[in-house]
Amino acid sequence: MYAIIETGGKQYKVSEGDVITIEKICAEAGSEFVFDKVMAVSNEGELKIGAPYVSGASVNASVIGDGKEKKVIIYKYKAKKGFHKKKGHRQPFTKVKIEKISL
């Protein structure tokens, strides 16, 4: 059994027991979180596709914790002008474990 959920503007294919890294959400570590934007659910070969979401479907997950990705360096340079600009960015994320997929 698997489901396709939408969160943070991205789509994820999840099964029970999966640990995924998603865009940061406002939830404490150890708490429960419910994803209600379920786009598709497959159960024993039967596929339900929503328009855009499957009504009544939800995915329960437990929040493991928050963190930051590795630093991404943005470097701008213009030849023969002496222009150099260096900037860094670390994207925050939340790690969750999928507990239950329900229809």
Buried (B, 14 or more C-beta within 10 A) or exposed (E): EBBBBBBEEEEBEBEBEBEBEBEEBEBEEEEEBEBEBBBBBBEEEEEBEBEEBBEEBBBBBBBBEBEEEEEEEEEEEEEEEEEEEEEEEEEEBBBBBBBEBEE
